[in-house]
Structure formats: C-alpha cells, structure tokens
C-alpha cells in the first residue's frame, strides 16, 4: 500500500476508527491513474493536488464520502473520466458531489466573467442540495492559494482577488474562521506582497516585545479563574495579518498604533462559566464602552457564538478577549464542517442542522438571482450578502432576525415571508411609523404593516439590500410586464387624459434616433443608463417630457409603470452625434494609477468630462470616468486598453450616479 494513502487513512481512523475506508482506497487509485500523465505548473504530478485537497478535508475531520469526492474532484473536468465512470466505480453520491464541484466547460461565446459567474451559480445550486460541495470547493481553493507562486503574475492577481472577493467570505459565512483567516492572509501575500512581508516582520518583532505583557495577562487570568472555581484554558493568539491590515486601513492607523496584535481566548467547560469569566475580567480591568458583544445570546448567522469584550489590561493598553465553550470554539474554527462530527440525533447536531437548512436556502436564493441580473450586478448583490456587517433586529414576538447593515423594513418583510414583502405597505420601528427606505439598526423591533392592495414597487430596488428582496421584486415586475403581450403593448392606445401624440409614419429625430409610430415628442436619452449608438434601446412615453430612451437592459425599464407606453426606437445610421458615458474600474491602489489611466484614455483622443478615484479600505480602489464618445464601438477599445493598465482588475460600464 502506498505511503500517501496510508497517511490519509491513518488520519481518518484517528477520528473515525470504525469507518469503512475502502471507498477512499478505490478513489485514490482511480484518481491517480486518471491524472497519471498530467503535471502541475510546479512540475509536480497533478495528482498531488487532489491528494492535498483530501488531506485538508481530513484535517477538518470530515466524513469518508467527502474525502473520497475530494480525491476525485478534478477527474470529470480535467481527464477523460465521466460522471458515469465515477458513479460506476465509486457510487452515485460521490459522483454527485464531484459533478457539483466541477466547473462548467465549453460555455460557448461567454466572457471570462460570465463563465466565472456560471461556475459559481452551479456550485451554489449543488451546495443547496449538499453542503459538502462547498467544503470540497473551499479545500480546492485553499490548496491552490498555497501553491499560487507557480502561476504567472496576472493569474495570481486574478485568483487572489476572486478568493478575497468570494471564497474567503463564503468560508466566513459558513463559520469556518480558520480557513477564512488563512485564505485572507494568502490573498494579502499575493495582492500586496510588500505589505505582507513588512507586516509579517513587524508582527513577529512586536509580539516578542509584548510577550511579557501577554504572559502577565494570562497568569493573572489563570489565577483568578482558578480561585473562582471556573474551569478554563487561557490562550494568547496572534491575529491574522489581513485583520491587522484591514484595521490599519479602516481606522487610518500606522502599525505602531495597533496594540491588540494578540487576542486572548478563554475556553470554558460550560455556558455558565463563560459569563462568570466575563465578570472576573470586568472586575479586574476597565472595559472599553461599546466594545462588549454577546454572540452567545444572539449568535451570528454563521453559527458563531462567543462573548467579546475589550479592556484596558495590565500594561495600560487595550486587550481583546473572546470567551466561549469548547464546542463553540470548534464551531468558530470549522463552522459547518463541525456538523459532520456529531452523532445523529444529538442536540448539537439538530442545532447545526437548522443552521445548515438556513444556509442551503440562502445559497439557493443566491443562484436563483443569477438568471435575473447581469453578472456584474449579481456579484455586487452577492458581495453585499457576504461582506456587509450584520445587524440583529426583532419581530413583535421577540424573534431575532439577522440582516445586513443598511437593510430596510422591506428587506425585513421579505425575510419573514415572500407574501409579507409583497403586501408591505409601511412599518413601525419601536412603535414609530417610518418610511420603507428607513435603515434598520441593531435592537430595533419591527412591525410590518400590510394591505391586500399593496404590491412591490420598482422604486424599492433603489434601497433594498438583500438579494432575496431584490430577486422577488424583479420577479414581480417581470410578471406584471408579461401580463400584456408585447404586440398589444405597441398597438394599444395610451389610457391617459392628456393629449395623445399624433400618430404618423416613422420619422427621424434630430438626435439620430428613429421613433416608431410617434412624432411631435421631445426625445431624451435616459441619464440612468446613457445609451450609445450600437446599444439596443427602448423608448418610454413620459407625461410632459417626451420620449425617454433607455438601453434595453436598463434595470429601470422594469420599473416603468405602464408597459403600454413603451415603444420601439432605433438608431439612425446616417445621423452622428456625441454621447456621454460612464465607466468604472476596480483596481489595486497604487501611486500614479489614476494618471496612467487618464493617459490611456487621452491617447485615444477621447474627451474626459470627469475622473475620480476612491479607496475601498481593502487595498483596492474604484476609479470613475465620465467620457464622450460617438458609438459603442468607440467605447469598447477604450475599456480594453484600460484593462491592460498595471493593477487594473476589471473595467465596466456603469449607470449614472
């Protein structure tokens, strides 16, 4: 038997001594044969990757089925092996997991971004059926990040950025703090190598200098806890590089101003002793107001539970302390992976099953929203769900609901039930009536006012935060538009009291746009989407302001209240003009970036009406340009040239601010 296989099996036996490891052995030999002629860019046999993924899954103490699928996860995508081959050799369940993890291949005429979104959609859908799919995908991404130095520089940037944007937040959402921390630190290493090396050196030096104070804090706590009869272990744990870097950026501090490089963790034997330990800490040292959080009474949506407090410690500097039980600590480290460690029917297992059910439902909502928005908007919605800080609000019966910061009563209504959201008329916050666009705060008690005559409004899309609310509102608006057949919408008269426009033969407007069947109306290019010649467009007859011309894929088209007032419009080829358009770029923040991008645009002899750049707080920047062009074909090469500027991650056209 091979040494690598023996080591993997020994790891599994250490926590599953009675497990049948025959599937692992068969999958090991099957995958090794399938990948036998393949090499990684490092020069190592390709099979070293799936083997490493299986070992990562085993280090999480996962079940045999997941580890078996981990060994096979690349066979369908990268070899001649099919799903049926895996099913026949190993079994249907493993084959299903492998298929769920595999990327979609041969997607015709799709951009890299669209393929990336389609692959993510596939993974989210598979995860909604079986959570183990995302665990395999995360283990796959972790090993790829650990070996990223072998890839070309541009690929390192792209993969690290995607990891920071999607996979690290997914790990966080699943409660997998340990994996999230390592993924983020590896992202920092490749996105900002100089910052990473400098931080690593400074943190190691600072911890050595502060070791005396850390040891003193631990000794005092050990003594006081033992004296109080509280069984607990006290640890000093250095914070992840990325968390320190984010704090420096967010708070505008230098490294020397960051004192809490090491957090103190207290692991107790039961819930009662968590609160007992908290009392001892607050009796010893002065707590900093506003820094206490009780995540035991109100757990985070990713299952995390602990007491957090910050005190002025024995060295007169802030110390962050986390207090939790051993079980809470396991879940904080490995999140949903801990689900597979509990025996069927135990209390912990049932609680985790409830959390998993909620997460699966969330994954399903995310992937369903993919079909209703373009890739850029879907990613924006997903990042809101993944990145945004959480708030905790209450129903009138005292039930806790977790929402992203900035959420509104409409988001809350849809969180309760789709029908409540659809019939939402108003809201009371802590007994006071507020507008539907009111931003909720932690601790708010919310009562939704409903009416059978109320219905979703397109205006809600301008302020709702959650993907669930956005998806349902768009679905409702689409259904309303489909109630009128498109041919009927063009021919039906406008049911208004105002004077109807004179119906004549098709005429050409001075703006270079032809309006089908309508004349004597002023034409206005919609500022929300700034259409250009070359864009597919649609017209909407407004009251008193003529025809508003939108891009066909403009989200505001769905919000137009009367589909009968939509009309066909066309660009007139022989008419030329100039048009203002806005583009945005996500970039690495560096000196001279805006200057370089402006030079690229200027080199195309394009007029620039506005340009600005803002940092996003994570070492990235968003650049915005308002330029003047005469056709979509003129814009495309400008975007292509900007994408080649050093540090630029993505460039896309945007709607007006």
Secondary structure in CASP SS format (residue, H / E / C, confidence):
PFRMAT SS
TARGET T0000
AUTHOR 0000-0000-0000
METHOD secondary structure of the structure
MODEL  1
X C 1.00
X C 1.00
X H 1.00
X H 1.00
X H 1.00
X H 1.00
X H 1.00
X H 1.00
X H 1.00
X H 1.00
X H 1.00
X H 1.00
X H 1.00
X H 1.00
X H 1.00
X C 1.00
X C 1.00
X C 1.00
X C 1.00
X C 1.00
X C 1.00
X H 1.00
X H 1.00
X H 1.00
X H 1.00
X H 1.00
X H 1.00
X H 1.00
X H 1.00
X H 1.00
X H 1.00
X H 1.00
X H 1.00
X H 1.00
X C 1.00
X C 1.00
X C 1.00
X C 1.00
X E 1.00
X C 1.00
X C 1.00
X C 1.00
X C 1.00
X C 1.00
X E 1.00
X C 1.00
X H 1.00
X H 1.00
X H 1.00
X H 1.00
X H 1.00
X H 1.00
X H 1.00
X H 1.00
X H 1.00
X H 1.00
X H 1.00
X H 1.00
X H 1.00
X C 1.00
X C 1.00
X C 1.00
X C 1.00
X H 1.00
X H 1.00
X H 1.00
X H 1.00
X H 1.00
X H 1.00
X H 1.00
X H 1.00
X H 1.00
X C 1.00
X C 1.00
X H 1.00
X H 1.00
X H 1.00
X H 1.00
X C 1.00
X C 1.00
X C 1.00
X C 1.00
X H 1.00
X H 1.00
X H 1.00
X H 1.00
X H 1.00
X H 1.00
X H 1.00
X C 1.00
X C 1.00
X H 1.00
X H 1.00
X H 1.00
X H 1.00
X H 1.00
X H 1.00
X H 1.00
X H 1.00
X H 1.00
X H 1.00
X C 1.00
X C 1.00
X C 1.00
X C 1.00
X C 1.00
X C 1.00
X C 1.00
X C 1.00
X C 1.00
X C 1.00
X H 1.00
X H 1.00
X H 1.00
X H 1.00
X H 1.00
X H 1.00
X H 1.00
X H 1.00
X H 1.00
X H 1.00
X H 1.00
X H 1.00
X H 1.00
X H 1.00
X H 1.00
X H 1.00
X H 1.00
X H 1.00
X C 1.00
X C 1.00
X H 1.00
X H 1.00
X H 1.00
X H 1.00
X H 1.00
X H 1.00
X H 1.00
X H 1.00
X H 1.00
X H 1.00
X H 1.00
X H 1.00
X H 1.00
X H 1.00
X H 1.00
X C 1.00
X H 1.00
X H 1.00
X H 1.00
X C 1.00
X C 1.00
X H 1.00
X H 1.00
X H 1.00
X H 1.00
X H 1.00
X H 1.00
X H 1.00
X H 1.00
X H 1.00
X H 1.00
X H 1.00
X H 1.00
X H 1.00
X H 1.00
X H 1.00
X H 1.00
X H 1.00
X H 1.00
X H 1.00
X H 1.00
X H 1.00
X C 1.00
X C 1.00
X C 1.00
X H 1.00
X H 1.00
X H 1.00
X H 1.00
X H 1.00
X H 1.00
X H 1.00
X H 1.00
X H 1.00
X H 1.00
X H 1.00
X H 1.00
X H 1.00
X H 1.00
X H 1.00
X C 1.00
X H 1.00
X H 1.00
X H 1.00
X H 1.00
X H 1.00
X H 1.00
X H 1.00
X H 1.00
X H 1.00
X H 1.00
X H 1.00
X H 1.00
X H 1.00
X H 1.00
X H 1.00
X H 1.00
X H 1.00
X H 1.00
X H 1.00
X H 1.00
X H 1.00
X H 1.00
X H 1.00
X H 1.00
X H 1.00
X H 1.00
X H 1.00
X H 1.00
X H 1.00
X H 1.00
X H 1.00
X H 1.00
X H 1.00
X H 1.00
X H 1.00
X C 1.00
X C 1.00
X C 1.00
X C 1.00
X E 1.00
X E 1.00
X E 1.00
X E 1.00
X E 1.00
X E 1.00
X E 1.00
X C 1.00
X C 1.00
X H 1.00
X H 1.00
X H 1.00
X H 1.00
X H 1.00
X H 1.00
X H 1.00
X H 1.00
X H 1.00
X H 1.00
X H 1.00
X C 1.00
X C 1.00
X C 1.00
X H 1.00
X H 1.00
X H 1.00
X C 1.00
X C 1.00
X C 1.00
X C 1.00
X E 1.00
X E 1.00
X E 1.00
X E 1.00
X E 1.00
X E 1.00
X E 1.00
X C 1.00
X C 1.00
X H 1.00
X H 1.00
X H 1.00
X H 1.00
X H 1.00
X H 1.00
X H 1.00
X H 1.00
X H 1.00
X H 1.00
X H 1.00
X H 1.00
X H 1.00
X H 1.00
X C 1.00
X E 1.00
X E 1.00
X C 1.00
X C 1.00
X C 1.00
X C 1.00
X C 1.00
X E 1.00
X E 1.00
X C 1.00
X C 1.00
X C 1.00
X C 1.00
X C 1.00
X C 1.00
X C 1.00
X C 1.00
X C 1.00
X C 1.00
X C 1.00
X C 1.00
X E 1.00
X E 1.00
X E 1.00
X E 1.00
X E 1.00
X E 1.00
X C 1.00
X C 1.00
X C 1.00
X C 1.00
X C 1.00
X E 1.00
X E 1.00
X E 1.00
X E 1.00
X E 1.00
X E 1.00
X E 1.00
X E 1.00
X H 1.00
X H 1.00
X H 1.00
X H 1.00
X H 1.00
X H 1.00
X H 1.00
X H 1.00
X H 1.00
X H 1.00
X H 1.00
X H 1.00
X H 1.00
X H 1.00
X H 1.00
X H 1.00
X C 1.00
X C 1.00
X C 1.00
X C 1.00
X C 1.00
X H 1.00
X H 1.00
X H 1.00
X H 1.00
X H 1.00
X H 1.00
X H 1.00
X H 1.00
X H 1.00
X H 1.00
X H 1.00
X H 1.00
X H 1.00
X H 1.00
X H 1.00
X H 1.00
X H 1.00
X H 1.00
X H 1.00
X H 1.00
X H 1.00
X H 1.00
X H 1.00
X H 1.00
X C 1.00
X C 1.00
X C 1.00
X C 1.00
X H 1.00
X H 1.00
X H 1.00
X H 1.00
X H 1.00
X H 1.00
X H 1.00
X H 1.00
X H 1.00
X H 1.00
X H 1.00
X H 1.00
X H 1.00
X C 1.00
X C 1.00
X E 1.00
X E 1.00
X E 1.00
X E 1.00
X E 1.00
X E 1.00
X C 1.00
X C 1.00
X C 1.00
X C 1.00
X E 1.00
X E 1.00
X E 1.00
X E 1.00
X E 1.00
X C 1.00
X C 1.00
X C 1.00
X E 1.00
X H 1.00
X H 1.00
X H 1.00
X H 1.00
X H 1.00
X H 1.00
X H 1.00
X H 1.00
X C 1.00
X H 1.00
X H 1.00
X H 1.00
X H 1.00
X H 1.00
X C 1.00
X E 1.00
X E 1.00
X E 1.00
X E 1.00
X E 1.00
X E 1.00
X C 1.00
X C 1.00
X E 1.00
X E 1.00
X E 1.00
X C 1.00
X C 1.00
X C 1.00
X C 1.00
X E 1.00
X C 1.00
X C 1.00
X C 1.00
X C 1.00
X C 1.00
X E 1.00
X E 1.00
X E 1.00
X E 1.00
X E 1.00
X E 1.00
X C 1.00
X C 1.00
X C 1.00
X C 1.00
X C 1.00
X C 1.00
X C 1.00
X H 1.00
X H 1.00
X H 1.00
X H 1.00
X H 1.00
X C 1.00
X C 1.00
X C 1.00
X C 1.00
X H 1.00
X H 1.00
X H 1.00
X H 1.00
X H 1.00
X H 1.00
X H 1.00
X H 1.00
X H 1.00
X H 1.00
X H 1.00
X H 1.00
X H 1.00
X H 1.00
X H 1.00
X H 1.00
X C 1.00
X C 1.00
X C 1.00
X H 1.00
X H 1.00
X H 1.00
X H 1.00
X H 1.00
X H 1.00
X C 1.00
X C 1.00
X C 1.00
X C 1.00
X C 1.00
X C 1.00
X C 1.00
X C 1.00
X C 1.00
X C 1.00
X C 1.00
X C 1.00
X C 1.00
X C 1.00
X C 1.00
X E 1.00
X E 1.00
X C 1.00
X C 1.00
X C 1.00
X C 1.00
X E 1.00
X E 1.00
X E 1.00
X C 1.00
X C 1.00
X C 1.00
X C 1.00
X C 1.00
X C 1.00
X C 1.00
X E 1.00
X E 1.00
X E 1.00
X C 1.00
X C 1.00
X C 1.00
X C 1.00
X C 1.00
X C 1.00
X C 1.00
X C 1.00
X C 1.00
X C 1.00
X C 1.00
X E 1.00
X E 1.00
X E 1.00
X E 1.00
X E 1.00
X C 1.00
X C 1.00
X C 1.00
X C 1.00
X C 1.00
X E 1.00
X E 1.00
X E 1.00
X E 1.00
X E 1.00
X C 1.00
X C 1.00
X C 1.00
X C 1.00
X H 1.00
X H 1.00
X H 1.00
X H 1.00
X C 1.00
X C 1.00
X C 1.00
X H 1.00
X H 1.00
X H 1.00
X E 1.00
X E 1.00
X C 1.00
X E 1.00
X E 1.00
X E 1.00
X C 1.00
X C 1.00
X C 1.00
X C 1.00
X C 1.00
X C 1.00
X C 1.00
X E 1.00
X E 1.00
X E 1.00
X E 1.00
X E 1.00
X E 1.00
X E 1.00
X E 1.00
X E 1.00
X E 1.00
X C 1.00
X C 1.00
X C 1.00
X C 1.00
X H 1.00
X H 1.00
X H 1.00
X H 1.00
X H 1.00
X H 1.00
X H 1.00
X H 1.00
X H 1.00
X H 1.00
X H 1.00
X C 1.00
X C 1.00
X C 1.00
X E 1.00
X E 1.00
X E 1.00
X E 1.00
X E 1.00
X E 1.00
X E 1.00
X E 1.00
X E 1.00
X C 1.00
X C 1.00
X C 1.00
X C 1.00
X E 1.00
X E 1.00
X E 1.00
X E 1.00
X E 1.00
X E 1.00
X E 1.00
X E 1.00
X E 1.00
X E 1.00
X C 1.00
X C 1.00
X H 1.00
X H 1.00
X H 1.00
X H 1.00
X H 1.00
X H 1.00
X H 1.00
X H 1.00
X H 1.00
X H 1.00
X H 1.00
X C 1.00
X C 1.00
X C 1.00
X C 1.00
X C 1.00
X E 1.00
X E 1.00
X E 1.00
X E 1.00
X E 1.00
X E 1.00
X E 1.00
X C 1.00
X C 1.00
X C 1.00
END
